[in-house]
Amino acid sequence: MSWRERIFSKKCAKSPPQIRMEKGKQMNNKNIKASEAPKKFSRVSNIIALVICFIVAAFIWLYVMQTDSPEYEETFTRVPLLIDNVSELSENSKLSVISGWEQSVSVTVKGRRSDIVKYGNTDLIASVDVGNITYMGTYSLDISVELPDELQLVSVAPSTAQVVVDVVDSKSVPVVTELSGVRYGADCELGDPVATPSEITVTGPVSVLGKVHSAVVKLELGEITGSVIVVAPVVLVDKNGDEIVNPYLKKSADSVSVTVPLFTEKTVPLLVNYKYGFYSEENCTVTVEPASVTLKGEHSVLKNIESVLLKTLDEKQITSDRTETVAIPLPEGVVTADGTTSARITVTHIGTSQRTFTVTDFDIAGSGYTPVTTSLDITLRGPDAVLKRLTASSISVSASVEDVVGTGEFRVEAVVKLSPAYAGKVYELGTYYIQVVKK
């Protein structure tokens, strides 16, 4: 056999195993792919099965809840406690429930779960009855419970409730302010505190109400430089000043506004003014007693006061020397330090006298009216020497009827004027009128 034949025979001998190996690899790959497919299908099937089981279980649970739910118990807490027949208690015995209104209880019920879940604690009614009480006192009353028809009562805790019954009344007590720790300047004076309101109404059982003496406001202000206003709570106290703490007492106001005034002092003169300016040092002496006063008030008010005007004197109405007493007008919140409330004003004429003149000529402004008055006696005051020279011709009298409406007889005020030589030196005393008529 030649070498070509031997080479060919070797190739032929090796070929079948190689072919078998390649075919084996291909077969193994097919087997791997075939085994992976069932695994993927198995996982999807498991998920679907779980979902179906959950849905079926839910339907079964709902069915049991609606049809075959076994009875079980549940406790409702904080069920409000009602008090029945309060109006009958008040009408029959004049009593009132003082306490017991804000109680609550725990109620345990049983029934089907599907029924119980429909209700809350406000759907259950727990109550006590005070209709048979006839005397004041503290009572322990049995609690009754009303439930929906589907539920049964197991227990209520507590089983009784305490109710206080008494006669209720009201009375007014004064508000008293107690100050402590207040500091202020040496030139200042602390005034009496003023509470607003000055009294409050207290309502409660008569057994406790009779002990209430006053309502006290306690203030610790520290250092102050002026009047202060504080809103503070009030406490009820007995006649010994001991605080009364009772939940059944009700106040018309829990706090009040308190004004604590701080006063300073200032001395100012008392003055008078003159309406026409006829008075001077040469013809009149006007004295005021006291001539000055010391005022007491808040600094913010007193700093703007330099004097106090007692009165404006009308010289034409003062026909003779006189003394009159007038009140001292002061701003609100200001008083005199010594309590003085009035002053005396004395008017004394110097070097002047009076003289009366008869005037018969009148100047009437306006048409259609005729004077009824034919003459007027005009009294004048002035220096003696000037009055001696004056005659009636230097006096003119006029009146205006322009504001008079209608017909008949009317009285209009007259205006007295003097000639320029006497004006400012001589003036009329009193007020004069002219009678006029229109037909």
Helices and strands as residue ranges (DSSP letters): H 3-63, I 64-68, E 71-84, H 86-93, E 96-99, E 104-112, H 113-116, G 121-123, E 125-129, E 137-142, E 144-146, E 152-157, E 160-166, E 168-183, E 189-190, E 194-196, E 199-205, H 206-209, E 214-223, E 228-233, E 235-237, E 250-251, E 255-260, E 262-274, E 284-289, E 292-297, H 299-302, E 308-313, G 315-317, E 322-327, E 335-336, E 342-349, E 352-359, E 362-365, E 370-371, E 376-383, H 384-389, G 392-394, E 395-400, E 408-413, E 415-418, E 427-428, E 433-438
